[in-house]
Amino acid sequence: MTDSKWSAKAEKTRAVCHRRAIFIRRCAHPLRVETFTKEMPLVPNPNFDSDRRRALESLRTEISKGSIDEPTMETIEQFAALPCVYTLQSCYGHFMTEQRVEDRNTRHVSDFVHATTKLHYRIAYIAFCIENSARGRNLLEGLKSVADADPEFIQFGCAEWFWNQCVNSYVLQVSPQKNAHEDHFEVNIGDALSIERVRDKFFKQLREVLSRSQDLHRCGPSEP
């Protein structure tokens, strides 16, 4: 692809991204994982910095509205502190007795054990866009390692819906492998307890990866 053709394509993608108001949305807008795909390679994205600035502005607005799941706030703030990445959407992962889109409860599975044998689970995930730079690539490898730690319950890849709006966007999600292409589904209590344990460990591991990346960024500027 020639530079002029790439520039036109990148500009069109940037404009679409801006119209879609890229920021972490609450779970009322769940991830469309029916198009969850394998990891795609990083490509040039000359508008990354301007897209990131707009994303952070939108994120601040959403935080002021209370639209972010409270248990994810520390993780979201760590992402926002890194210049080589910005977040698109996230969900803490919610268990409920009925499938309700607006239910953002943070109840533990143990709260339900005496009331039901089945729960609905809306998946925990975080979608983000990475800069195609040395530090961006290093961070990407660190984030992928979170999924490598428990591939039966954590997936790393892309979602076509996100990639079509913004290149170099990736997703980490917590879901049993058999349900990897669903954004919500029914589980029994035993499976729910397993998912909950993985989810809590997942966010802890994310924070550790992001903390290490912050230390590297403090050491000096990134290479191309």
C-alpha positions as a Markdown table, in Angstrom:
| # | Residue | x | y | z |
|---|---|---|---|---|
| 1 | Met | 0.0 | 0.0 | 0.0 |
| 2 | Thr | 1.4 | 3.4 | -1.0 |
| 3 | Asp | 1.9 | 6.1 | 1.7 |
| 4 | Ser | -0.9 | 8.2 | 0.2 |
| 5 | Lys | -3.3 | 5.3 | 0.2 |
| 6 | Trp | -2.3 | 4.4 | 3.8 |
| 7 | Ser | -2.7 | 8.0 | 4.9 |
| 8 | Ala | -6.2 | 8.1 | 3.5 |
| 9 | Lys | -7.2 | 4.8 | 5.1 |
| 10 | Ala | -5.7 | 5.9 | 8.5 |
| 11 | Glu | -7.5 | 9.2 | 8.4 |
| 12 | Lys | -10.8 | 7.5 | 7.6 |
| 13 | Thr | -10.2 | 5.1 | 10.5 |
| 14 | Arg | -9.3 | 7.9 | 12.8 |
| 15 | Ala | -12.5 | 9.8 | 11.9 |
| 16 | Val | -14.7 | 6.8 | 12.6 |
| 17 | Cys | -12.9 | 6.2 | 15.9 |
| 18 | His | -13.6 | 9.8 | 16.9 |
| 19 | Arg | -17.3 | 9.5 | 15.9 |
| 20 | Arg | -17.6 | 6.3 | 18.0 |
| 21 | Ala | -16.3 | 8.2 | 21.1 |
| 22 | Ile | -13.6 | 5.8 | 22.1 |
| 23 | Phe | -13.4 | 5.4 | 25.8 |
| 24 | Ile | -14.1 | 2.8 | 28.5 |
| 25 | Arg | -17.8 | 2.3 | 28.5 |
| 26 | Arg | -19.8 | 0.7 | 31.2 |
| 27 | Cys | -21.3 | -2.7 | 30.8 |
| 28 | Ala | -24.5 | -1.4 | 29.4 |
| 29 | His | -22.5 | -1.6 | 26.1 |
| 30 | Pro | -21.1 | -5.1 | 26.3 |
| 31 | Leu | -18.2 | -6.3 | 24.2 |
| 32 | Arg | -19.3 | -7.8 | 20.9 |
| 33 | Val | -17.2 | -10.9 | 21.2 |
| 34 | Glu | -19.1 | -12.8 | 18.6 |
| 35 | Thr | -16.3 | -11.6 | 16.3 |
| 36 | Phe | -13.5 | -12.4 | 18.7 |
| 37 | Thr | -10.5 | -13.5 | 16.6 |
| 38 | Lys | -6.9 | -14.4 | 17.0 |
| 39 | Glu | -4.2 | -11.8 | 17.5 |
| 40 | Met | -3.5 | -9.6 | 14.5 |
| 41 | Pro | -0.1 | -8.0 | 13.8 |
| 42 | Leu | 0.6 | -4.4 | 14.6 |
| 43 | Val | 0.4 | -2.0 | 11.7 |
| 44 | Pro | 1.4 | 1.7 | 11.2 |
| 45 | Asn | -0.9 | 4.1 | 12.9 |
| 46 | Pro | 0.3 | 7.7 | 12.5 |
| 47 | Asn | -2.7 | 9.2 | 14.4 |
| 48 | Phe | -2.1 | 7.2 | 17.6 |
| 49 | Asp | -1.2 | 10.3 | 19.7 |
| 50 | Ser | -4.2 | 12.4 | 18.7 |
| 51 | Asp | -6.5 | 9.4 | 19.1 |
| 52 | Arg | -5.1 | 8.8 | 22.6 |
| 53 | Arg | -5.7 | 12.4 | 23.6 |
| 54 | Arg | -9.3 | 12.2 | 22.6 |
| 55 | Ala | -9.8 | 8.9 | 24.3 |
| 56 | Leu | -8.4 | 10.2 | 27.6 |
| 57 | Glu | -10.6 | 13.3 | 27.4 |
| 58 | Ser | -13.6 | 11.0 | 27.0 |
| 59 | Leu | -12.4 | 8.7 | 29.8 |
| 60 | Arg | -12.3 | 11.7 | 32.2 |
| 61 | Thr | -15.9 | 12.5 | 31.3 |
| 62 | Glu | -17.0 | 8.9 | 31.9 |
| 63 | Ile | -15.2 | 8.8 | 35.2 |
| 64 | Ser | -16.9 | 12.0 | 36.3 |
| 65 | Lys | -20.3 | 10.4 | 35.4 |
| 66 | Gly | -19.5 | 7.3 | 37.5 |
| 67 | Ser | -19.7 | 5.1 | 34.4 |
| 68 | Ile | -16.6 | 3.0 | 35.2 |
| 69 | Asp | -16.9 | -0.2 | 37.2 |
| 70 | Glu | -15.3 | 0.8 | 40.5 |
| 71 | Pro | -13.2 | -2.4 | 41.0 |
| 72 | Thr | -11.5 | -1.6 | 37.6 |
| 73 | Met | -10.6 | 2.0 | 38.4 |
| 74 | Glu | -7.0 | 1.3 | 39.5 |
| 75 | Thr | -6.3 | -0.7 | 36.4 |
| 76 | Ile | -7.8 | 1.9 | 34.1 |
| 77 | Glu | -5.8 | 4.7 | 35.8 |
| 78 | Gln | -2.6 | 2.6 | 35.3 |
| 79 | Phe | -3.4 | 2.2 | 31.6 |
| 80 | Ala | -4.1 | 6.0 | 31.3 |
| 81 | Ala | -0.7 | 6.8 | 32.8 |
| 82 | Leu | 1.2 | 5.0 | 30.0 |
| 83 | Pro | 1.8 | 7.0 | 26.7 |
| 84 | Cys | 1.9 | 3.8 | 24.6 |
| 85 | Val | -1.6 | 2.6 | 25.1 |
| 86 | Tyr | -5.2 | 3.8 | 25.7 |
| 87 | Thr | -8.3 | 1.9 | 26.7 |
| 88 | Leu | -11.4 | 1.4 | 24.7 |
| 89 | Gln | -13.9 | -0.5 | 26.8 |
| 90 | Ser | -14.0 | -2.7 | 29.9 |
| 91 | Cys | -16.2 | -4.6 | 32.2 |
| 92 | Tyr | -15.3 | -6.0 | 35.7 |
| 93 | Gly | -17.4 | -9.1 | 35.1 |
| 94 | His | -20.7 | -9.5 | 36.8 |
| 95 | Phe | -22.7 | -12.4 | 38.2 |
| 96 | Met | -26.5 | -12.1 | 38.5 |
| 97 | Thr | -29.6 | -14.3 | 38.9 |
| 98 | Glu | -31.2 | -12.8 | 35.8 |
| 99 | Gln | -29.7 | -11.4 | 32.6 |
| 100 | Arg | -30.0 | -7.7 | 33.1 |
| 101 | Val | -27.9 | -5.4 | 30.9 |
| 102 | Glu | -27.8 | -2.6 | 33.4 |
| 103 | Asp | -26.8 | -4.8 | 36.4 |
| 104 | Arg | -23.3 | -3.7 | 37.4 |
| 105 | Asn | -23.3 | -5.3 | 40.8 |
| 106 | Thr | -20.1 | -6.4 | 42.4 |
| 107 | Arg | -21.5 | -9.2 | 44.6 |
| 108 | His | -19.5 | -12.3 | 45.3 |
| 109 | Val | -20.7 | -15.6 | 44.0 |
| 110 | Ser | -20.8 | -16.8 | 47.6 |
| 111 | Asp | -23.7 | -14.4 | 48.1 |
| 112 | Phe | -25.8 | -16.5 | 45.8 |
| 113 | Val | -25.0 | -20.1 | 46.8 |
| 114 | His | -28.1 | -20.6 | 49.0 |
| 115 | Ala | -30.5 | -18.9 | 46.6 |
| 116 | Thr | -29.8 | -20.6 | 43.2 |
| 117 | Thr | -27.8 | -23.2 | 41.4 |
| 118 | Lys | -27.3 | -21.2 | 38.2 |
| 119 | Leu | -26.1 | -17.7 | 37.5 |
| 120 | His | -25.7 | -15.4 | 34.5 |
| 121 | Tyr | -22.2 | -14.2 | 33.9 |
| 122 | Arg | -21.3 | -11.1 | 31.9 |
| 123 | Ile | -17.7 | -11.4 | 31.0 |
| 124 | Ala | -14.8 | -9.5 | 32.5 |
| 125 | Tyr | -12.7 | -7.9 | 29.8 |
| 126 | Ile | -10.6 | -4.9 | 28.8 |
| 127 | Ala | -10.1 | -3.7 | 25.3 |
| 128 | Phe | -7.2 | -1.3 | 24.4 |
| 129 | Cys | -5.2 | 0.2 | 21.6 |
| 130 | Ile | -1.4 | -0.2 | 21.5 |
| 131 | Glu | 1.2 | 2.1 | 20.0 |
| 132 | Asn | 3.4 | 0.4 | 17.3 |
| 133 | Ser | 6.6 | 1.3 | 19.1 |
| 134 | Ala | 9.3 | -0.5 | 21.1 |
| 135 | Arg | 7.6 | 0.1 | 24.4 |
| 136 | Gly | 4.2 | -0.5 | 22.9 |
| 137 | Arg | 5.3 | -3.9 | 21.7 |
| 138 | Asn | 7.0 | -4.7 | 25.0 |
| 139 | Leu | 3.8 | -3.8 | 26.9 |
| 140 | Leu | 1.8 | -6.0 | 24.4 |
| 141 | Glu | 3.9 | -9.0 | 25.2 |
| 142 | Gly | 3.4 | -8.4 | 28.9 |
| 143 | Leu | -0.3 | -8.2 | 28.5 |
| 144 | Lys | -0.3 | -11.4 | 26.4 |
| 145 | Ser | 1.5 | -13.2 | 29.3 |
| 146 | Val | -1.6 | -12.6 | 31.5 |
| 147 | Ala | -3.6 | -14.9 | 29.2 |
| 148 | Asp | -0.7 | -17.4 | 29.0 |
| 149 | Ala | -0.9 | -17.9 | 32.8 |
| 150 | Asp | -4.4 | -19.4 | 32.5 |
| 151 | Pro | -5.4 | -20.2 | 28.9 |
| 152 | Glu | -8.4 | -22.2 | 30.0 |
| 153 | Phe | -10.1 | -19.1 | 31.4 |
| 154 | Ile | -8.3 | -16.1 | 29.9 |
| 155 | Gln | -8.1 | -15.3 | 26.2 |
| 156 | Phe | -6.1 | -12.7 | 24.4 |
| 157 | Gly | -6.8 | -11.6 | 20.9 |
| 158 | Cys | -8.7 | -9.1 | 18.7 |
| 159 | Ala | -12.3 | -8.3 | 18.2 |
| 160 | Glu | -13.2 | -7.4 | 14.6 |
| 161 | Trp | -15.6 | -4.7 | 15.7 |
| 162 | Phe | -12.9 | -2.9 | 17.5 |
| 163 | Trp | -10.2 | -3.4 | 14.9 |
| 164 | Asn | -12.4 | -2.1 | 12.1 |
| 165 | Gln | -12.8 | 1.1 | 14.1 |
| 166 | Cys | -9.2 | 1.4 | 15.3 |
| 167 | Val | -6.2 | -0.6 | 14.2 |
| 168 | Asn | -3.9 | -2.2 | 16.8 |
| 169 | Ser | -6.7 | -2.8 | 19.2 |
| 170 | Tyr | -6.7 | -5.9 | 21.4 |
| 171 | Val | -8.8 | -7.7 | 24.0 |
| 172 | Leu | -8.1 | -9.6 | 27.2 |
| 173 | Gln | -11.2 | -11.4 | 28.6 |
| 174 | Val | -12.1 | -13.8 | 31.4 |
| 175 | Ser | -14.2 | -16.6 | 30.1 |
| 176 | Pro | -14.1 | -20.4 | 30.0 |
| 177 | Gln | -12.6 | -21.4 | 26.6 |
| 178 | Lys | -15.9 | -23.0 | 25.5 |
| 179 | Asn | -17.6 | -19.6 | 25.9 |
| 180 | Ala | -14.9 | -17.5 | 24.4 |
| 181 | His | -17.2 | -16.1 | 21.7 |
| 182 | Glu | -20.0 | -15.1 | 24.0 |
| 183 | Asp | -20.3 | -11.9 | 26.1 |
| 184 | His | -22.7 | -13.4 | 28.6 |
| 185 | Phe | -23.9 | -16.9 | 29.4 |
| 186 | Glu | -25.3 | -19.1 | 32.1 |
| 187 | Val | -23.0 | -21.0 | 34.5 |
| 188 | Asn | -23.5 | -23.3 | 37.5 |
| 189 | Ile | -22.3 | -22.1 | 40.9 |
| 190 | Gly | -19.2 | -24.3 | 40.8 |
| 191 | Asp | -18.1 | -22.8 | 37.5 |
| 192 | Ala | -19.0 | -19.3 | 38.7 |
| 193 | Leu | -16.7 | -19.7 | 41.7 |
| 194 | Ser | -13.8 | -20.8 | 39.4 |
| 195 | Ile | -14.4 | -17.8 | 37.1 |
| 196 | Glu | -14.6 | -15.4 | 40.0 |
| 197 | Arg | -11.2 | -16.6 | 41.3 |
| 198 | Val | -9.6 | -16.2 | 37.9 |
| 199 | Arg | -11.2 | -12.8 | 37.4 |
| 200 | Asp | -9.8 | -11.4 | 40.6 |
| 201 | Lys | -6.3 | -12.8 | 39.8 |
| 202 | Phe | -6.6 | -11.4 | 36.2 |
| 203 | Phe | -7.0 | -7.8 | 37.4 |
| 204 | Lys | -4.2 | -8.3 | 39.9 |
| 205 | Gln | -1.9 | -9.6 | 37.2 |
| 206 | Leu | -2.9 | -6.7 | 34.8 |
| 207 | Arg | -1.9 | -4.2 | 37.5 |
| 208 | Glu | 1.5 | -5.9 | 38.0 |
| 209 | Val | 2.2 | -5.8 | 34.2 |
| 210 | Leu | 1.2 | -2.2 | 34.0 |
| 211 | Ser | 3.3 | -1.3 | 37.0 |
| 212 | Arg | 6.4 | -2.8 | 35.4 |
| 213 | Ser | 5.7 | -1.0 | 32.2 |
| 214 | Gln | 5.4 | 2.3 | 34.1 |
| 215 | Asp | 8.9 | 1.7 | 35.6 |
| 216 | Leu | 10.3 | 1.2 | 32.1 |
| 217 | His | 8.8 | 4.4 | 30.9 |
| 218 | Arg | 10.3 | 6.3 | 33.7 |
| 219 | Cys | 13.8 | 5.2 | 32.5 |
| 220 | Gly | 13.7 | 7.3 | 29.3 |
| 221 | Pro | 12.0 | 7.9 | 25.9 |
| 222 | Ser | 10.8 | 5.0 | 23.8 |
| 223 | Glu | 12.5 | 3.9 | 20.6 |
| 224 | Pro | 10.5 | 3.5 | 17.3 |
